[in-house]
């Protein structure tokens, strides 16, 4: 009987210890601030630019708006939290580097890891498919630009040579082929993702000092994007702007044909 009483006392003490542990934990969890509905978060890792500053800019239909800024810590980390009203375009702008283009939707949690100090920035991104599409285009653009820079260097070094004209002609031909390949790559990205908002940025890209696409020559691409996105997100401001521009062009073309 005495052993039974001792056993019951031990169980009682054990239960009291469990309660003392879980009751404060319950209050801590219940008092923790909730993440606002729709809040997006961008986390960055850029060790090469530690103790610098990064700006978050929103690319609106009619202007570029600085939304926020953050200090890049000693370890290279930075973070932004904000409430986007819709899926939109944003830029991470770090001084002396080309901006990183992102597409951000409400409730997104996007991670950006930058692994170089090069001006063009090589980076990886996860948490948003459109941002990954833009990253793929960015990487292809970097590779194409590096090739172009190498070709121009050959042209400059070949100027004193007697056969400079033939060298330049060959390089010009290579440049045209490179530009055509870059354009074909971008078309493939758009054709594979016509219902992604990133395609609006891709159709408006310039490369090597010229616009990649001409609405007169590539009307089908503009129409493809318009039809897919008007079905997917007709209320989005960027989609409506693209639709309005296309409608204006088609109306002008119809009037000219008349």
SEDREN-161878 format. One line per field, with one value per residue (C-alpha): residue number from 1; residue in one letter; x negated, y, z. Coordinates in steps of 0.1 Angstrom, whole numbers, plus 5000, padded with zeros to 4 digits. Last residue first. Layout:
! SEDREN-161878
resi (NUM;...)
resn (A;...)
east (X;...)
north (Y;...)
up (Z;...)
END
This chain:
! SEDREN-161878
resi (258;257;256;255;254;253;252;251;250;249;248;247;246;245;244;243;242;241;240;239;238;237;236;235;234;233;232;231;230;229;228;227;226;225;224;223;222;221;220;219;218;217;216;215;214;213;212;211;210;209;208;207;206;205;204;203;202;201;200;199;198;197;196;195;194;193;192;191;190;189;188;187;186;185;184;183;182;181;180;179;178;177;176;175;174;173;172;171;170;169;168;167;166;165;164;163;162;161;160;159;158;157;156;155;154;153;152;151;150;149;148;147;146;145;144;143;142;141;140;139;138;137;136;135;134;133;132;131;130;129;128;127;126;125;124;123;122;121;120;119;118;117;116;115;114;113;112;111;110;109;108;107;106;105;104;103;102;101;100;99;98;97;96;95;94;93;92;91;90;89;88;87;86;85;84;83;82;81;80;79;78;77;76;75;74;73;72;71;70;69;68;67;66;65;64;63;62;61;60;59;58;57;56;55;54;53;52;51;50;49;48;47;46;45;44;43;42;41;40;39;38;37;36;35;34;33;32;31;30;29;28;27;26;25;24;23;22;21;20;19;18;17;16;15;14;13;12;11;10;9;8;7;6;5;4;3;2;1)
resn (X;X;X;X;X;X;X;X;X;X;X;X;X;X;X;X;X;X;X;X;X;X;X;X;X;X;X;X;X;X;X;X;X;X;X;X;X;X;X;X;X;X;X;X;X;X;X;X;X;X;X;X;X;X;X;X;X;X;X;X;X;X;X;X;X;X;X;X;X;X;X;X;X;X;X;X;X;X;X;X;X;X;X;X;X;X;X;X;X;X;X;X;X;X;X;X;X;X;X;X;X;X;X;X;X;X;X;X;X;X;X;X;X;X;X;X;X;X;X;X;X;X;X;X;X;X;X;X;X;X;X;X;X;X;X;X;X;X;X;X;X;X;X;X;X;X;X;X;X;X;X;X;X;X;X;X;X;X;X;X;X;X;X;X;X;X;X;X;X;X;X;X;X;X;X;X;X;X;X;X;X;X;X;X;X;X;X;X;X;X;X;X;X;X;X;X;X;X;X;X;X;X;X;X;X;X;X;X;X;X;X;X;X;X;X;X;X;X;X;X;X;X;X;X;X;X;X;X;X;X;X;X;X;X;X;X;X;X;X;X;X;X;X;X;X;X;X;X;X;X;X;X;X;X;X;X;X;X)
east (5091;5058;5046;5077;5072;5035;5045;5071;5046;5021;5046;5058;5022;5015;5047;5040;5005;5018;5046;5020;4998;5027;5039;5077;5077;5055;5055;5079;5065;5030;5034;5050;5026;4995;5004;5015;4981;4964;4985;4977;4940;4932;4954;4950;4912;4893;4857;4855;4820;4788;4773;4806;4839;4867;4904;4916;4896;4913;4947;4937;4929;4967;4970;4998;4976;4950;4936;4941;4925;4894;4891;4893;4865;4843;4850;4840;4807;4801;4808;4785;4757;4761;4759;4728;4712;4718;4703;4673;4667;4670;4646;4620;4623;4619;4590;4569;4540;4539;4539;4576;4574;4572;4603;4623;4611;4622;4656;4659;4651;4676;4703;4695;4698;4731;4745;4736;4751;4783;4787;4784;4809;4833;4831;4835;4866;4881;4872;4889;4921;4919;4918;4903;4867;4840;4804;4779;4752;4747;4742;4716;4696;4694;4707;4729;4762;4788;4824;4851;4887;4916;4948;4980;4991;4973;4938;4921;4884;4858;4823;4808;4773;4746;4727;4752;4776;4811;4835;4863;4900;4928;4963;4988;5014;5018;4983;4980;4944;4915;4879;4848;4810;4781;4745;4729;4721;4756;4770;4790;4825;4845;4882;4907;4888;4914;4906;4932;4962;4972;4954;4920;4917;4883;4866;4833;4802;4775;4739;4725;4721;4719;4699;4719;4751;4779;4814;4848;4879;4912;4947;4976;5010;5026;5005;4981;4995;4977;4969;4993;5009;4975;4961;4992;4992;4954;4961;4988;4967;4937;4955;4981;4955;4939;4973;4979;4945;4952;4986;4970;4944;4971;4991;4960;4953;4989;4987;4954;4971;5000)
north (5500;5483;5514;5513;5477;5483;5512;5490;5461;5485;5501;5466;5455;5485;5480;5443;5450;5476;5453;5425;5449;5462;5427;5424;5399;5373;5339;5345;5379;5363;5336;5357;5386;5365;5348;5381;5397;5366;5366;5403;5395;5416;5447;5443;5444;5421;5421;5458;5471;5481;5447;5434;5450;5433;5441;5406;5392;5416;5406;5370;5372;5375;5338;5325;5325;5303;5277;5301;5329;5309;5296;5332;5342;5314;5322;5359;5348;5325;5353;5376;5350;5344;5381;5384;5354;5371;5403;5383;5369;5403;5418;5391;5396;5433;5431;5410;5435;5436;5468;5466;5430;5438;5459;5432;5405;5426;5430;5393;5388;5414;5397;5363;5378;5395;5362;5344;5373;5373;5335;5340;5368;5348;5319;5344;5358;5323;5317;5350;5338;5305;5321;5306;5301;5323;5318;5345;5357;5394;5416;5438;5407;5403;5367;5342;5360;5339;5351;5335;5343;5338;5347;5354;5380;5376;5387;5388;5396;5415;5418;5452;5456;5462;5493;5500;5472;5473;5445;5450;5443;5433;5425;5400;5421;5444;5436;5437;5440;5422;5427;5408;5411;5388;5393;5381;5416;5427;5441;5472;5474;5498;5501;5507;5528;5533;5530;5545;5541;5504;5500;5485;5483;5490;5472;5489;5472;5488;5478;5462;5429;5432;5401;5381;5385;5364;5377;5370;5384;5382;5387;5395;5385;5379;5395;5370;5364;5378;5353;5356;5322;5305;5321;5314;5277;5274;5289;5261;5233;5233;5238;5213;5186;5193;5189;5156;5143;5153;5135;5104;5104;5108;5079;5057;5066;5058;5024;5016;5024;5000)
up (4053;4060;4078;4100;4108;4118;4140;4158;4162;4177;4201;4212;4218;4240;4259;4265;4277;4301;4314;4320;4339;4360;4369;4366;4337;4356;4339;4309;4301;4307;4281;4254;4259;4259;4226;4210;4218;4204;4173;4166;4162;4131;4138;4176;4172;4195;4209;4212;4204;4222;4226;4241;4248;4266;4262;4253;4282;4307;4296;4296;4334;4340;4332;4309;4278;4296;4271;4241;4261;4271;4235;4221;4245;4233;4196;4203;4219;4190;4165;4184;4184;4146;4139;4161;4143;4109;4122;4135;4100;4084;4109;4103;4065;4069;4093;4069;4069;4107;4126;4134;4147;4185;4183;4165;4188;4218;4202;4199;4235;4246;4225;4241;4276;4266;4254;4287;4308;4287;4292;4330;4330;4309;4334;4363;4347;4344;4381;4391;4373;4392;4426;4458;4445;4432;4420;4412;4389;4391;4360;4377;4389;4427;4424;4442;4448;4466;4464;4485;4479;4503;4484;4504;4478;4444;4435;4401;4403;4383;4397;4392;4375;4400;4411;4439;4447;4432;4438;4413;4414;4390;4401;4414;4432;4462;4475;4513;4524;4541;4529;4541;4540;4546;4536;4569;4580;4572;4540;4551;4538;4515;4507;4480;4455;4427;4390;4368;4344;4347;4381;4385;4423;4437;4467;4475;4488;4510;4518;4550;4530;4492;4485;4510;4491;4506;4502;4517;4501;4520;4509;4532;4518;4552;4579;4596;4631;4661;4689;4718;4714;4710;4741;4761;4751;4759;4794;4800;4784;4808;4842;4830;4823;4857;4874;4856;4868;4904;4903;4888;4916;4943;4928;4929;4965;4974;4957;4975;5009;5000)
END
